[in-house]
Amino acid sequence: MWIGFCEFDYRLGEVHSLKQKRSVVRPIVADIRRRHQVSVAEVGHLDVHRRASIGVSVVAADRGHVVDLLDAIERTAADHPEVELLSARRRIISADDL
């Protein structure tokens, strides 16, 4: 079993409140979840209105599938012109490493 996870760090555009932030972040989270059927959530910068951190995790039987899926998810995460993707940090581990 292989486990992959990725954290995306975003800078939000013209957002001036946490309410506006939610209206930008929720559609991104929903889009990633809908397109790739993975676990995804806002995981950082929760009290900062111009930054967001979104985490994604996947589990698969082989490493290649995890890599391909994380690559596709990263393309989806970057495909939102209303935000700027600052970084994408990923890690892939085997269940044997735990």
matplotlib code that plots the C-alpha trace (Angstrom):
import matplotlib.pyplot as plt

x = [0.0, 1.2, 0.1, 0.6, -0.2, 0.3, -0.1, -0.8, -0.1, -2.1, -2.1, -5.6, -6.3, -8.7, -10.0, -10.6, -12.4, -12.6, -16.1, -14.7, -11.9, -14.4, -16.1, -12.8, -11.4, -14.6, -14.9, -11.3, -11.6, -14.9, -13.3, -10.4, -12.6, -15.1, -12.5, -10.2, -12.3, -9.7, -9.6, -9.1, -9.5, -8.3, -5.5, -3.6, -3.7, -7.2, -7.3, -5.5, -7.7, -5.2, -3.6, -4.9, -3.3, -5.2, -4.1, -4.9, -4.3, -4.5, -4.0, -3.3, -1.8, 1.2, 3.5, 3.1, -0.7, -0.1, 2.4, 0.1, -2.8, -0.8, 0.5, -3.1, -4.3, -1.4, -2.5, -6.1, -4.9, -2.9, -5.8, -7.6, -6.8, -8.5, -5.6, -1.8, -0.3, 2.8, 4.0, 3.1, 4.8, 4.3, 5.4, 4.8, 5.4, 4.9, 2.9, 6.1, 7.7, 5.2]
y = [0.0, 3.5, 6.7, 10.1, 13.5, 17.0, 20.4, 23.4, 26.9, 29.7, 33.5, 34.8, 37.8, 40.5, 38.9, 41.2, 39.0, 35.4, 35.1, 36.1, 33.6, 30.8, 31.7, 31.3, 28.2, 26.1, 25.8, 24.8, 22.1, 20.9, 20.9, 18.7, 16.3, 16.0, 15.5, 13.1, 11.4, 12.1, 13.4, 17.1, 19.9, 23.4, 22.6, 25.9, 29.6, 29.3, 32.8, 34.6, 36.0, 36.3, 32.9, 29.3, 25.9, 22.9, 19.3, 16.2, 12.5, 9.4, 5.7, 3.1, -0.3, 0.9, 3.9, 4.8, 5.3, 7.6, 9.7, 10.0, 11.0, 13.6, 15.0, 15.4, 16.9, 19.4, 20.5, 20.9, 22.9, 25.3, 25.7, 28.4, 31.9, 33.6, 32.4, 32.1, 28.7, 29.5, 26.0, 22.3, 20.0, 16.3, 13.1, 9.5, 6.7, 2.9, 1.3, -0.6, 2.8, 3.3]
z = [0.0, -0.9, 0.7, -1.0, 0.3, -0.9, 0.6, -1.6, -0.4, -2.0, -2.0, -2.5, -4.6, -3.7, -0.5, 2.5, 5.0, 6.1, 4.6, 1.2, 1.7, 2.2, -1.0, -2.9, -1.1, -0.9, -4.7, -5.1, -2.4, -4.1, -7.5, -6.5, -4.5, -7.5, -10.2, -8.4, -5.7, -3.0, 0.6, 0.6, 3.2, 4.1, 6.5, 7.2, 7.4, 8.8, 10.4, 7.6, 4.9, 2.1, 2.4, 2.2, 2.6, 1.2, 1.9, -0.2, 0.5, -1.6, -1.1, -3.8, -4.4, -6.4, -6.3, -9.9, -9.5, -6.5, -8.5, -11.5, -9.3, -7.4, -10.7, -11.9, -8.7, -8.8, -12.3, -11.0, -8.0, -10.2, -12.7, -10.7, -12.0, -9.0, -6.7, -7.0, -6.2, -4.2, -3.5, -3.6, -1.1, -1.6, 0.1, -0.9, 1.6, 1.7, 4.4, 5.2, 6.2, 9.0]

ax = plt.figure().add_subplot(projection="3d")
ax.plot(x, y, z, "-o")
ax.set_aspect("equal")
plt.show()
